[in-house]
Amino acid sequence: MSSKPTRFRRNDFDVSNNVNVTDSASVADAVESIFLDRYPHAGVDVMRNAMQYIDQLYRGENPDFAPCDTGYHDLQHTMDVTLATARLMDGYDRIQKDGKALGVELFTFGILMALFHDSGYLRKRGIEDDRNGAEFTLVHVSRSAELVKEYMSNLGMGAMADIASRLVHFTGYEVPVERIEVPSSAYRAIANIVASADILGQMSDRCYLEKCHDRLYSEFVLGGIATKRDEHGNEQILFASPRDLVIKTPSFYLGAKRRMDETLGSAYHYAEKHFSGENLYIEAVENNIQFAQYVVENNADIGMLQRTPPKTPGSDLAPEESDIRKQHVEDRRHRTGDRRKNPPQRYPELLERRKSPEDRRRA
């Protein structure tokens, strides 16, 4: 597969800069291409129909569900995760021997699980219209499990539907992974892959830090996870503001990386087989984390976060903190000049740091 992007990466494109991840049709084409490269005589109708179904769900074109209103967990996030899942499964298949590749059914199973993994944020029309999808944060995986089970059961995939409803919990924290019943090593590989793709897809987003500030913090507040109660009932603040969330992003990555290595079997390494030796996902994630560290070292100046996240179903309806950040950006440009006019020299310390041979993944 092609490796490094050949031009400046666009905000609405994936880590390879080849797929528009705000457009489900473009992602469907990319996923089908990967699938047919491995299984050239397989049918793609199940995956194609599921992609269309999810697109309609998030857009509010399904009579049973209101349109997505979670700006961070939007349609683009689902497309990012689905594309990453296909690539990781491709990498997994490339290292298997003696007929141990996933095969058509399990590959399709992995794509369906990725497509539905965050569907639990969607609100039921006529029942939950007065709520925000982010309010379901603590139970969204269980809600996703119900939806994927129902969808797959309607396709006649009864046994696999039950398995999917269990394994989708690998992407969340409602059920400890060690308590999830996994029927085989192949299913465990898929669960590890989808959960890893969930981390890689969001953290490799070119606008990841901006989205954390503008969109994710408000979801945390609505979902009740910006604070918690200690054993004495006293409220503890975990994230005090959008700025505080950005400040704590590097430490979050250390935990996410540990989870990928220790709990999810280092499945992210399969990307290296797909990308012919490189791991564009880890590179993009660590560029984001490195820049977050640089922002923190510069008094956590939010004005340094100057990218504009694209709008997709979900983010177009969600409340944002972007106006606050835009004011910080304008204030910074007034103080230091517009870095867009001379980007190569604007952050010399960061450029030097990126040349360092230190492997931050071992931190």
C-alpha positions in Angstrom: 0.0 0.0 0.0 1.1 3.6 -0.4 2.8 5.1 2.6 3.6 8.7 3.4 1.2 11.4 2.0 2.7 13.3 -0.9 1.2 16.6 -0.1 0.0 18.7 2.9 -2.6 16.7 4.7 -6.1 18.0 4.6 -8.2 18.4 7.7 -11.0 16.1 6.3 -8.6 13.4 5.1 -7.2 10.3 6.7 -3.5 9.7 7.7 -2.6 8.7 4.2 -4.2 11.9 2.8 -6.0 9.7 0.3 -9.5 9.2 1.7 -12.0 11.8 2.7 -13.2 10.5 6.0 -16.1 13.0 6.2 -17.7 11.2 3.2 -19.0 7.7 3.9 -19.0 6.9 0.2 -15.2 7.6 -0.1 -14.6 5.5 3.0 -16.8 2.7 1.6 -14.8 2.7 -1.6 -11.5 2.5 0.4 -12.8 -0.3 2.6 -14.1 -2.3 -0.3 -10.8 -2.0 -2.1 -8.9 -3.4 0.9 -11.4 -6.2 1.3 -11.4 -7.2 -2.4 -7.6 -7.0 -2.5 -7.7 -9.8 0.1 -10.8 -11.6 -1.1 -11.3 -10.8 -4.8 -14.3 -13.0 -5.4 -16.2 -12.0 -2.3 -19.4 -10.0 -2.3 -19.5 -6.5 -0.8 -23.3 -6.0 -0.5 -23.4 -6.6 3.3 -20.7 -4.0 4.0 -22.0 -1.5 1.5 -25.5 -1.7 2.8 -24.3 -1.3 6.4 -22.3 1.7 5.5 -25.3 3.3 3.9 -27.4 2.4 6.9 -25.0 4.1 9.3 -24.8 7.1 7.1 -28.5 7.5 7.2 -28.6 6.9 10.9 -26.2 9.7 11.7 -27.9 12.1 9.2 -31.3 11.5 10.9 -32.8 9.8 7.8 -33.9 6.8 9.8 -37.4 7.2 11.1 -36.5 5.6 14.4 -33.5 7.8 15.3 -32.8 11.5 15.6 -29.7 12.9 13.8 -26.4 12.6 15.6 -25.8 15.6 17.9 -22.4 14.6 19.4 -19.8 16.7 17.8 -16.8 14.6 18.7 -18.4 11.2 18.3 -19.8 12.1 14.9 -20.0 10.4 11.5 -16.3 11.3 10.7 -15.2 9.5 13.9 -17.1 6.4 12.8 -15.6 6.5 9.3 -12.1 7.0 10.7 -12.5 3.9 13.0 -14.0 1.8 10.2 -11.2 2.6 7.8 -8.6 2.0 10.4 -10.3 -1.3 11.3 -10.1 -2.5 7.6 -6.4 -1.6 7.4 -5.5 -3.3 10.7 -7.4 -6.5 9.6 -5.6 -6.3 6.3 -2.3 -6.2 8.2 -3.3 -9.0 10.4 -4.2 -11.2 7.4 -0.9 -10.4 5.8 1.1 -12.1 8.6 -1.1 -15.2 9.0 0.0 -18.6 7.7 -1.6 -22.0 7.2 -5.0 -20.6 6.3 -5.5 -18.6 9.5 -6.5 -15.4 7.7 -9.8 -14.0 8.9 -11.8 -14.9 5.8 -14.8 -13.1 4.3 -17.3 -13.5 7.1 -15.0 -12.4 10.0 -13.6 -9.5 8.0 -17.2 -8.4 7.3 -18.0 -8.9 11.0 -15.1 -6.6 12.0 -16.4 -3.8 9.7 -19.9 -4.1 11.1 -18.7 -3.9 14.6 -16.6 -0.8 13.8 -19.6 0.9 12.1 -21.9 0.4 15.0 -19.4 0.8 17.9 -20.6 4.3 18.8 -24.1 4.1 17.5 -25.3 4.2 21.1 -24.9 7.9 21.2 -27.8 8.3 18.8 -31.1 9.3 20.3 -34.4 7.4 19.8 -36.8 9.6 18.0 -40.0 10.5 19.9 -38.5 9.1 23.1 -35.2 10.9 23.6 -35.7 14.0 21.5 -35.2 16.3 24.5 -31.9 14.8 25.5 -28.4 15.1 24.1 -26.6 12.0 22.8 -23.6 12.8 25.0 -25.8 12.1 28.1 -25.5 8.4 27.2 -21.7 8.4 27.4 -21.5 6.1 30.4 -23.9 3.5 28.7 -23.3 4.2 25.0 -21.5 0.9 24.4 -24.4 -1.1 25.8 -26.7 0.8 23.6 -24.4 0.2 20.6 -24.4 -3.5 21.5 -28.2 -3.6 21.2 -28.2 -1.8 17.8 -25.5 -4.0 16.3 -27.2 -7.2 17.6 -30.5 -6.1 16.1 -29.0 -5.1 12.8 -27.0 -8.3 12.4 -29.9 -10.5 13.5 -32.1 -9.0 10.8 -29.5 -10.0 8.3 -29.7 -13.6 9.5 -26.4 -13.5 11.4 -27.9 -14.6 14.7 -24.8 -16.3 16.3 -22.5 -13.6 15.1 -24.9 -10.9 16.3 -24.6 -12.2 19.9 -20.9 -12.2 19.6 -20.8 -8.7 18.3 -22.9 -7.4 21.1 -20.3 -8.8 23.6 -17.1 -7.8 21.7 -18.1 -4.2 21.0 -17.5 -3.7 24.8 -13.8 -3.9 24.0 -14.2 -0.3 22.8 -15.4 1.0 26.1 -15.2 0.6 29.9 -18.6 -0.6 30.9 -17.5 -4.2 31.0 -13.9 -5.2 31.9 -12.2 -6.9 28.9 -11.2 -9.9 31.0 -14.9 -10.6 31.7 -16.0 -10.6 28.1 -16.6 -14.1 26.7 -14.6 -14.4 23.4 -15.3 -17.6 21.4 -12.0 -17.9 19.5 -8.5 -16.3 18.9 -9.8 -14.9 15.6 -12.6 -13.1 17.3 -10.2 -11.8 20.0 -8.0 -10.4 17.2 -11.0 -8.6 15.7 -12.0 -7.2 19.1 -8.4 -6.0 19.7 -8.3 -4.5 16.3 -11.6 -2.5 16.5 -10.8 -1.2 20.0 -7.3 -0.2 18.8 -8.8 1.5 15.7 -11.1 3.4 18.0 -8.1 4.9 19.7 -6.0 5.4 16.6 -8.8 6.8 14.5 -9.6 9.7 16.8 -6.1 10.5 18.1 -4.6 10.6 14.5 -7.2 13.1 13.3 -5.4 16.1 12.1 -7.7 18.3 14.1 -7.7 16.1 17.2 -6.6 18.7 19.7 -9.0 21.3 18.3 -11.8 18.7 18.6 -10.8 17.9 22.2 -11.1 21.6 23.0 -14.2 22.5 20.9 -16.3 19.3 21.2 -15.1 16.6 23.5 -15.1 18.7 26.7 -18.8 19.6 26.3 -19.6 15.9 25.8 -17.7 15.1 29.0 -19.8 17.6 30.9 -23.1 16.3 29.4 -22.0 12.7 30.0 -21.1 13.4 33.6 -17.4 12.4 33.3 -15.8 15.8 33.7 -16.3 15.3 37.5 -16.6 12.3 39.8 -17.6 11.6 43.4 -15.0 10.2 45.8 -15.9 7.6 48.5 -17.1 10.4 50.8 -19.4 11.8 48.2 -17.3 14.8 47.5 -17.1 16.1 43.9 -13.7 15.9 42.3 -13.0 17.8 39.1 -11.3 15.7 36.4 -11.5 18.3 33.6 -12.0 21.9 34.6 -12.3 23.4 31.2 -11.7 22.7 27.5 -8.1 24.0 28.0 -7.6 21.6 30.9 -8.6 18.7 28.7 -6.0 19.7 26.1 -3.4 20.0 28.9 -4.2 16.4 30.1 -4.2 14.9 26.6 -0.5 13.7 26.7 -1.1 11.8 30.0 -4.3 10.3 28.4 -2.1 9.0 25.6 0.2 7.2 27.9 -2.8 5.3 29.3 -4.2 4.7 25.9 -0.9 3.4 24.6 -0.6 1.1 27.6 -4.1 -0.2 27.0 -3.3 -0.9 23.3 -0.1 -2.8 24.3 -1.2 -4.7 27.4 -5.0 -5.2 26.9 -5.4 -5.1 23.2 -2.4 -7.2 22.2 -0.5 -4.5 20.4 -2.9 -4.8 17.4 -1.9 -1.3 16.2 1.3 -2.9 14.8 -0.8 -4.5 12.1 -0.9 -1.1 10.4 2.8 -1.6 9.6 2.0 -4.6 7.4 -0.7 -2.6 5.6 1.5 0.4 5.1 4.5 -1.5 3.9 6.6 -1.1 7.1 5.4 2.3 8.3 2.7 3.0 10.9 1.0 6.2 9.7 -1.4 6.1 12.6 1.1 6.0 15.4 3.1 8.7 13.6 0.1 11.0 13.3 -1.0 10.3 16.9 2.5 11.1 18.3 2.7 14.3 16.2 -0.5 15.4 17.9 0.7 14.5 21.3 4.1 16.1 20.7 2.4 19.3 19.7 0.1 19.1 22.8 3.2 18.9 25.0 4.6 21.9 23.2 1.4 23.9 23.7 1.5 23.0 27.4 5.1 24.1 27.7 4.1 27.4 26.2 1.6 28.2 29.0 -1.1 26.1 27.4 -1.7 28.8 24.9 -4.9 27.6 23.1 -4.2 30.2 20.4 -1.7 27.7 19.1 -4.5 25.4 18.0 -5.3 27.0 14.7 -6.9 24.2 12.6 -10.5 24.2 11.6 -12.3 20.8 12.1 -14.7 19.9 9.3 -18.4 19.7 9.8 -20.1 16.4 9.5 -23.5 15.0 10.7 -23.2 15.3 14.5 -20.7 18.2 14.7 -23.0 20.4 12.7 -25.6 20.2 15.5 -23.4 20.1 18.5 -22.5 22.9 20.8 -18.8 23.9 20.5 -16.2 26.0 22.2 -14.7 27.0 18.9 -15.6 30.7 19.3 -13.5 30.8 22.4 -10.6 29.1 20.7 -10.9 31.4 17.6 -10.5 34.4 19.9 -7.4 32.9 21.4 -6.1 32.3 17.9 -6.7 35.9 16.9 -5.1 37.2 20.1 -2.0 35.1 19.4 -1.7 36.2 15.8 -1.9 39.8 17.0 1.0 39.1 19.4 3.2 36.9 17.3 2.1 37.3 13.7 0.2 34.9 11.4 2.2 31.7 11.2 0.4 30.7 8.1 2.5 33.1 6.2 5.8 31.5 7.3 5.0 28.0 8.7 8.4 26.4 8.4 10.0 28.8 11.0 7.1 29.4 13.3 7.7 26.6 15.8 11.5 26.0 15.6 11.7 24.1 18.9 9.0 21.7 17.8 10.7 21.1 14.5 13.9 20.3 16.3 12.1 18.0 18.7 10.6 16.0 15.8 14.2 15.3 14.6 15.0 13.7 18.0 15.6 9.9 17.8 13.9 9.5 21.2 11.0 7.0 21.0 8.2 8.5 22.9 6.2 5.3 22.7 8.5 3.8 25.4 7.9 6.7 27.8 
